[in-house]
Amino acid sequence: MENYCAFSKNHTCLKWLDYVITRQELEEADSLCHGNWIEIQRKNQYIQTLHEILDSNHISY
């Protein structure tokens, strides 16, 4: 998408700012999702370790 429109007085696209903001929000969301997924994986490993400890000591959970 380009910041040019042949149909406006100053030839700028009225939707350009919306496009830029939306793209930045998607990049931020992607970064946050990746960070959250890493945290979820770490928590899952921690839970698995706790399960193994409980199982090895015959403690029900």
Contact map, one row per residue, 1 for C-alpha under 8 A:
1110000000000001000000000000000000000000000000000000000000000
1111000000001001000000000000000000000000000000000000000000000
1111100000011001000000000000000000000000000000000000000000000
0111110000111000000000000000000000000000000000000000000000000
0011111100111000000000000000000000000000000000000000000000000
0001111100110000000000000000000000000000000000000000000000000
0000111110100000000000000000000000000000000000000000000000000
0000111111111000000000000000000000000000000000000000000000000
0000001111110000000000000000000000000000000000000000000000000
0000000111110000000000000000000000000000000000000000000000000
0001111111111000000000000000000000000000000000000000000000000
0011110111111101000000000000000000000000000000000000000000000
0111100100111111000000000000000000000000000000000000000000000
0000000000011111100000000000000000000000000000000000000000000
0000000000001111111000000000000000000000000000000000000000000
1110000000011111111100000000000000000000000000000000000000000
0000000000000111111110000000000000000000000000000000000000000
0000000000000011111111000000000000000000000000000000000000000
0000000000000011111111100000000000000000000000000000000000000
0000000000000001111111110000000000000000000000000000000000000
0000000000000000111111111000000000000000000000000000000000000
0000000000000000011111111100000000000000000000000000000000000
0000000000000000001111111110000000000000000000000000000000000
0000000000000000000111111111000000000000000000000000000000000
0000000000000000000011111111100000000000000000000000000000000
0000000000000000000001111111110000000000000000000000000000000
0000000000000000000000111111111000000000000000000000000000000
0000000000000000000000011111111100000000000000000000000000000
0000000000000000000000001111111110000000000000000000000000000
0000000000000000000000000111111111000000000000000000000000000
0000000000000000000000000011111111100000000000000000000000000
0000000000000000000000000001111111110000000000000000000000000
0000000000000000000000000000111111111000000000000000000000000
0000000000000000000000000000011111111100000000000000000000000
0000000000000000000000000000001111111110000000000000000000000
0000000000000000000000000000000111111111000000000000000000000
0000000000000000000000000000000011111111100000000000000000000
0000000000000000000000000000000001111111110000000000000000000
0000000000000000000000000000000000111111111000000000000000000
0000000000000000000000000000000000011111111100000000000000000
0000000000000000000000000000000000001111111110000000000000000
0000000000000000000000000000000000000111111111000000000000000
0000000000000000000000000000000000000011111111100000000000000
0000000000000000000000000000000000000001111111110000000000000
0000000000000000000000000000000000000000111111111000000000000
0000000000000000000000000000000000000000011111111100000000000
0000000000000000000000000000000000000000001111111110000000000
0000000000000000000000000000000000000000000111111111000000000
0000000000000000000000000000000000000000000011111111100000000
0000000000000000000000000000000000000000000001111111110000000
0000000000000000000000000000000000000000000000111111111000000
0000000000000000000000000000000000000000000000011111111100000
0000000000000000000000000000000000000000000000001111111110000
0000000000000000000000000000000000000000000000000111111111111
0000000000000000000000000000000000000000000000000011111111110
0000000000000000000000000000000000000000000000000001111111100
0000000000000000000000000000000000000000000000000000111111100
0000000000000000000000000000000000000000000000000000011111110
0000000000000000000000000000000000000000000000000000011111111
0000000000000000000000000000000000000000000000000000011001111
0000000000000000000000000000000000000000000000000000010000111
